[in-house]
Amino acid sequence: MTTFQRARSEEQREVRRRAILDTAAAMLAEMPVAEVTLNELSRRVGLAKSNVLRYFESREAVLLELLDSAWQEWLTALEADLGAAVHATAPPAPRGDQLADALAASLAGRPVLCDLLSAQAAVLERNVSTQVAAAYKRASLADVSRLGRLIHRHLGELGEPDAERLAAGAVLVAGALWAHAQPSAALLAAYEADPALAVMRTDFTATLREVLEVLAAGLLARSSRG
């Protein structure tokens, strides 16, 4: 834990702000979003809770900023992932499957991003001001558009609007599936006690890949009719 003196310059304030974000990011590497509390964040960063709130209006505002950063990091890595996974000379349908597989695998490799996406609508957007919510939504729109452009680059038959629809669908489904793919201790015990129940356990990567394959195939079919 670092104990800070009072920030007196813009540079010092930015150092504290960055420390809060870095500390929250480190916590997310250890625990799910639901367990990240403002009290523990304040303790670890070495500031009183009231001082943390000088820089971020709430725990959720901190996590929304980290979510946008996680988006950016993922999209940068995804560009190389798609380039390696999607074969430019393949017909559209196989390329759609390759794209779905690469998207699913890439998201599965980023559990913190998926956990934040899972909490976004129900938790993170609930305890923030209109200003913070609007700023995050503008950033989110830009992120989805960037993902849509990446998809369109490898599956141009979709057209730009449908590529962006696939991008938005991928993120929404990933967030929803992630919650179902993280069973509680009670559910894990129930699955072990009664193997017949284990059919209800969700494999995140396989399920996301299948949903995205179907979505890509449907968008390609509709595009070909048009």
C-alpha positions in Angstrom: 0.0 0.0 0.0 1.3 3.5 -0.9 0.4 6.5 1.2 0.1 9.7 -0.9 0.5 13.2 0.1 -2.1 15.7 -1.0 -2.0 16.3 -4.8 -1.3 19.9 -5.5 -0.6 19.9 -9.3 -2.4 18.4 -12.3 0.5 16.0 -12.7 0.2 14.8 -9.2 -3.5 14.4 -9.6 -3.0 12.3 -12.7 -0.5 10.1 -10.8 -3.1 9.4 -8.2 -5.8 8.8 -10.8 -3.5 6.3 -12.5 -2.7 4.6 -9.3 -6.4 4.1 -8.6 -6.9 2.5 -12.0 -3.8 0.3 -11.8 -4.8 -0.9 -8.3 -8.3 -1.7 -9.4 -6.9 -3.6 -12.5 -4.7 -5.6 -10.1 -7.7 -6.5 -8.0 -9.6 -7.7 -11.0 -6.7 -10.1 -11.8 -7.4 -11.6 -8.3 -11.1 -11.5 -7.9 -14.4 -11.1 -9.9 -16.0 -7.7 -10.4 -18.6 -8.4 -7.7 -15.9 -8.6 -5.0 -14.1 -5.4 -5.9 -15.2 -2.9 -3.2 -14.4 0.8 -2.8 -13.2 0.2 0.7 -10.6 -2.4 -0.4 -9.6 -0.3 -3.4 -9.0 2.7 -1.1 -7.0 0.6 1.4 -4.8 -0.9 -1.3 -4.2 2.4 -3.1 -3.3 4.2 0.1 -6.0 6.9 0.0 -9.1 7.5 2.1 -12.3 6.5 0.4 -13.3 10.2 0.3 -10.1 11.0 -1.6 -10.7 8.2 -4.1 -14.1 9.7 -4.8 -12.4 13.0 -5.7 -11.0 11.3 -8.8 -13.8 8.9 -9.6 -17.4 9.4 -8.5 -18.0 5.7 -7.7 -16.5 2.2 -7.9 -18.5 1.7 -11.0 -16.9 4.7 -12.7 -13.5 3.2 -12.1 -14.6 -0.1 -13.5 -16.2 1.5 -16.6 -12.9 3.2 -17.4 -11.1 -0.1 -17.0 -13.6 -1.8 -19.3 -12.9 0.7 -22.0 -9.2 0.1 -21.6 -9.7 -3.7 -21.7 -11.7 -3.2 -25.0 -8.8 -1.3 -26.5 -6.3 -3.9 -25.5 -8.5 -6.7 -26.9 -9.1 -5.0 -30.2 -5.4 -4.4 -30.8 -4.6 -8.1 -30.1 -7.7 -9.2 -32.1 -6.4 -7.7 -35.3 -3.5 -10.1 -35.3 -5.7 -13.0 -34.2 -8.1 -12.6 -37.0 -5.3 -12.2 -39.5 -3.9 -15.5 -38.5 -7.2 -17.4 -38.2 -9.3 -16.2 -41.2 -8.1 -17.5 -44.6 -8.7 -14.8 -47.2 -9.1 -17.2 -50.1 -11.8 -19.4 -48.3 -15.5 -19.0 -49.4 -17.6 -16.8 -47.2 -19.2 -19.5 -45.1 -16.0 -21.1 -43.9 -14.5 -17.7 -43.3 -17.5 -16.9 -41.2 -16.9 -20.0 -39.1 -13.1 -19.1 -38.8 -14.1 -15.6 -37.7 -16.5 -16.9 -35.1 -13.9 -19.4 -33.8 -11.2 -16.7 -33.5 -13.6 -14.2 -31.8 -14.7 -16.9 -29.3 -11.1 -18.0 -28.5 -9.9 -14.4 -28.2 -12.6 -13.4 -25.8 -12.2 -16.6 -23.7 -8.5 -15.6 -23.3 -9.6 -12.3 -21.6 -11.6 -13.3 -18.5 -11.4 -9.8 -17.0 -12.9 -8.2 -20.1 -15.6 -10.8 -20.2 -16.4 -10.3 -16.5 -16.6 -6.6 -16.9 -18.9 -7.0 -20.0 -21.1 -9.3 -18.0 -21.5 -6.7 -15.3 -21.8 -3.7 -17.6 -25.5 -3.2 -18.0 -26.8 -4.6 -14.7 -24.1 -3.2 -12.4 -21.5 -0.8 -13.8 -23.9 1.6 -15.5 -26.2 1.9 -12.5 -24.2 4.0 -10.1 -22.8 6.7 -12.3 -23.8 10.2 -13.4 -25.2 11.0 -16.8 -21.9 12.5 -17.8 -19.9 9.4 -17.0 -22.6 7.1 -18.6 -22.6 9.2 -21.8 -18.8 9.3 -22.0 -18.7 5.5 -21.6 -21.4 4.9 -24.2 -19.6 7.1 -26.7 -16.4 5.1 -26.2 -18.4 1.9 -26.4 -19.9 2.9 -29.7 -16.4 3.6 -31.1 -15.2 0.3 -29.9 -18.1 -1.6 -31.5 -17.5 0.3 -34.8 -13.8 -0.6 -34.6 -14.7 -4.3 -34.1 -17.1 -4.0 -37.0 -14.4 -2.7 -39.3 -12.1 -5.6 -38.3 -14.9 -8.1 -39.1 -15.7 -6.4 -42.4 -12.1 -6.6 -43.4 -12.2 -10.4 -43.2 -15.8 -11.0 -44.1 -16.6 -8.2 -46.6 -19.6 -10.0 -48.0 -21.6 -8.9 -44.9 -21.3 -5.2 -45.7 -20.5 -2.7 -43.1 -23.9 -2.5 -41.3 -24.1 -6.3 -40.8 -20.4 -6.5 -39.8 -21.2 -4.0 -37.0 -24.3 -6.0 -36.1 -22.1 -9.1 -35.8 -19.7 -7.1 -33.7 -22.4 -5.9 -31.3 -23.9 -9.4 -31.1 -20.5 -10.9 -30.2 -20.1 -8.5 -27.3 -23.6 -8.9 -26.0 -23.6 -12.7 -26.2 -20.1 -12.9 -24.6 -21.3 -10.8 -21.6 -24.4 -12.9 -21.1 -22.7 -16.2 -21.5 -19.9 -15.3 -19.2 -22.2 -15.1 -16.2 -23.7 -18.5 -17.0 -20.3 -20.1 -17.5 -19.1 -19.2 -13.9 -21.2 -21.5 -11.7 -21.3 -21.0 -8.0 -19.8 -23.5 -5.6 -23.3 -24.8 -4.8 -24.0 -25.4 -8.5 -20.6 -27.2 -9.0 -21.5 -29.4 -6.0 -24.9 -30.1 -7.5 -23.3 -31.1 -10.9 -20.9 -33.4 -9.1 -23.6 -35.0 -7.0 -26.0 -35.5 -10.0 -24.2 -35.9 -13.4 -27.5 -35.6 -15.2 -27.5 -31.9 -14.2 -24.1 -31.3 -15.8 -25.8 -30.8 -19.2 -26.8 -27.4 -17.9 -23.2 -26.3 -17.4 -22.2 -23.8 -20.1 -18.9 -24.1 -21.9 -18.1 -20.4 -22.6 -15.8 -20.8 -25.7 -17.8 -23.6 -27.4 -21.2 -22.0 -26.8 -20.0 -18.5 -27.9 -18.4 -20.0 -31.0 -21.6 -21.8 -32.0 -23.8 -18.7 -31.5 -21.4 -16.5 -33.5 -21.2 -19.1 -36.3 -25.0 -19.1 -36.5 -25.2 -15.3 -36.4 -22.6 -14.9 -39.1 -24.2 -17.6 -41.3 -27.6 -15.9 -40.9 -26.2 -12.4 -41.8 -24.4 -13.9 -44.8 -27.6 -15.6 -46.0 -29.6 -12.4 -45.7 -26.9 -10.4 -47.4 -26.8 -12.9 -50.4 -30.6 -12.6 -50.8 -30.2 -8.8 -50.9 
